[in-house]
C-alpha cells in the first residue's frame, strides 16, 4: 500500500488525538475551581498524594505489561493474540489482587503507618486498586491505538474522565463529601471501566480467558524493564521540585510549577503526534521495505526541525500567556519557560526515535538510558539550583532530555543502518 495514503491517515489521526487529548486535559482544569473552593488544603493535599502514589504504583502493578500490547499486536500472525491478551488480563487480576491484600494486611498490622504524614491509610491500598483497574483500561487503549481507532480511544478515555471528575464534583458540592468523594469515585469509576474494557476486548478478540505462561513470559520480558524506564522518567519530571524545595522554599516551587506547566505544551503536542504515529511506524517496519525506511528517516529529521521551531514560536507568546491567564504574582523570567519548552522539544524528538527500540524489543537498553539520564538530571539540578535558582532546574531538565535524545539517536542510527542493509527495495 502506498505510503502517501497512510501519511494522510496519520495526519488525520494526529488531529483527532490532539483534539481528544485537549478535551480530556481540559476537564480537570474546568473543575479545578470547584475542588479548591469546596475542599480544605489538607483534603486537597490528600487527593494530590493519591494522584502521585498512582504514578508510582501504575508501573509496578502488573510490571507495565500493558505496554506490550501495542508491540505484540504486530506479531499476531505468529502468536495467538487473543490468548496473549487473556494471559495478561489474568496475570493482572491475580497479581493486582495479591498486592492489594498484602497492603491491606500490612496496614492492619501497622495502623499508624501514615500518621506521621496525615495520609489516611486507606489511600494507599485505594491507590493500588486504582493502578490495577487503570492498567486493565490501558490494555484496551493500547489495543485501540494499534487498531488505529482514535475516536473509540477518545470516547472511552474522555467518558471515563467526565464521570470520574463529574461525580466527584457533584458529591463534594451538593452532598458535602470531603476528599473521599474524589478518591473513592476515581477507584469505582476505574473499576467499572476496567470491566467495560474486558467486555470490549472479549467481543473484539473472542477472548476465552485462557492462560499461557509462555505468552506471559514474552510480555513480561518486553515490559518489565519499562518499570525503570517509567520511574526514571518520573524522576526527571518531578525530582527538580524537591531540590527547589530544599534550596529555595515552597514559593519558588509554585513559581516553577506554573512555568513548567506552560513549557509542557510541547509534551502535549508530541504525545498527540506519537499516539497516531506509533502504530503507523510499526506497520511500516513490519513491511520491511527499504524505500519506506528511507522515507521514514527523512520524516524523522523534518519532525526534529518542527519541534525546535515550535519551541521558539511558543516562547514568543510566553509574555502574552502570563499577562492574559496567569498574572504578575506568578511571573518569572521567560527564559525559564523557554528552557522547559526546549527540553520537551528534545523529549518529543526522543519519542520519535524510541519507537524503533520499542518495536525491536530493546526495552532493557532503553531502561538503562532513562535511569542514566535521571541520575544526571538530579546531579545537574542539585548543582545548578543553588547558583541559578529555578532557571537551573529548567536547564537541568533540558540537558537530561537532550542526553536521552542523543543516546537514543545513537541506537536509532545503528538500527537504521542495519535495516537498510537487510531490507528489501
Rosetta blueprint (number, residue, H / E / L):
1 X L
2 X L
3 X H
4 X H
5 X H
6 X H
7 X H
8 X H
9 X H
10 X H
11 X H
12 X H
13 X H
14 X H
15 X H
16 X H
17 X H
18 X H
19 X H
20 X H
21 X H
22 X H
23 X H
24 X H
25 X H
26 X H
27 X H
28 X H
29 X H
30 X H
31 X H
32 X H
33 X H
34 X H
35 X H
36 X H
37 X H
38 X H
39 X L
40 X L
41 X H
42 X H
43 X H
44 X H
45 X H
46 X H
47 X H
48 X H
49 X H
50 X H
51 X H
52 X H
53 X H
54 X H
55 X H
56 X H
57 X H
58 X H
59 X H
60 X H
61 X H
62 X H
63 X H
64 X H
65 X H
66 X H
67 X H
68 X H
69 X H
70 X H
71 X H
72 X H
73 X H
74 X H
75 X H
76 X L
77 X L
78 X L
79 X L
80 X L
81 X H
82 X H
83 X H
84 X H
85 X H
86 X H
87 X H
88 X H
89 X H
90 X H
91 X H
92 X H
93 X H
94 X H
95 X H
96 X H
97 X H
98 X H
99 X H
100 X H
101 X H
102 X H
103 X H
104 X H
105 X H
106 X H
107 X H
108 X H
109 X H
110 X L
111 X L
112 X L
113 X L
114 X L
115 X L
116 X L
117 X L
118 X L
119 X L
120 X L
121 X L
122 X H
123 X H
124 X H
125 X H
126 X H
127 X H
128 X H
129 X H
130 X H
131 X H
132 X H
133 X H
134 X H
135 X H
136 X H
137 X H
138 X H
139 X H
140 X H
141 X H
142 X H
143 X H
144 X H
145 X H
146 X H
147 X L
148 X L
149 X L
150 X H
151 X H
152 X H
153 X H
154 X H
155 X H
156 X H
157 X H
158 X H
159 X H
160 X H
161 X H
162 X H
163 X H
164 X H
165 X H
166 X H
167 X H
168 X H
169 X H
170 X H
171 X H
172 X H
173 X H
174 X H
175 X L
176 X L
177 X L
178 X L
179 X H
180 X H
181 X H
182 X H
183 X H
184 X H
185 X H
186 X H
187 X H
188 X H
189 X H
190 X H
191 X H
192 X H
193 X H
194 X H
195 X H
196 X H
197 X H
198 X H
199 X H
200 X H
201 X H
202 X H
203 X H
204 X H
205 X H
206 X L
207 X L
208 X L
209 X L
210 X L
211 X L
212 X L
213 X H
214 X H
215 X H
216 X H
217 X H
218 X H
219 X H
220 X H
221 X H
222 X H
223 X H
224 X L
225 X H
226 X H
227 X H
228 X H
229 X H
230 X H
231 X H
232 X H
233 X H
234 X H
235 X H
236 X H
237 X H
238 X H
239 X H
240 X H
241 X H
242 X H
243 X H
244 X H
245 X H
246 X H
247 X H
248 X L
249 X L
250 X H
251 X H
252 X H
253 X H
254 X H
255 X H
256 X H
257 X H
258 X H
259 X H
260 X H
261 X H
262 X H
263 X H
264 X L
265 X H
266 X H
267 X H
268 X H
269 X H
270 X H
271 X H
272 X H
273 X H
274 X H
275 X H
276 X H
277 X H
278 X H
279 X H
280 X H
281 X H
282 X H
283 X H
284 X H
285 X H
286 X H
287 X H
288 X L
289 X E
290 X H
291 X H
292 X H
293 X H
294 X H
295 X H
296 X H
297 X H
298 X H
299 X H
300 X H
301 X H
302 X H
303 X H
304 X H
305 X H
306 X H
307 X H
308 X H
309 X H
310 X H
311 X H
312 X H
313 X H
314 X H
315 X H
316 X H
317 X L
318 X H
319 X H
320 X H
321 X H
322 X H
323 X H
324 X H
325 X H
326 X H
327 X L
328 X H
329 X H
330 X H
331 X L
332 X L
333 X L
334 X H
335 X H
336 X H
337 X H
338 X H
339 X H
340 X H
341 X H
342 X H
343 X H
344 X H
345 X H
346 X H
347 X H
348 X H
349 X H
350 X H
351 X H
352 X H
353 X H
354 X H
355 X H
356 X H
357 X H
358 X H
359 X H
360 X L
361 X L
362 X L
363 X H
364 X H
365 X H
366 X H
367 X H
368 X H
369 X H
370 X H
371 X H
372 X H
373 X H
374 X H
375 X H
376 X H
377 X H
378 X H
379 X H
380 X H
381 X H
382 X H
383 X H
384 X H
385 X H
386 X H
387 X H
388 X H
389 X L
390 X H
391 X H
392 X H
393 X H
394 X H
395 X H
396 X H
397 X H
398 X H
399 X H
400 X H
401 X H
402 X H
403 X H
404 X H
405 X H
406 X H
407 X H
408 X H
409 X H
410 X H
411 X H
412 X H
413 X H
414 X H
415 X H
416 X H
417 X H
418 X H
419 X H
420 X H
421 X H
422 X H
423 X L
424 X E
425 X L
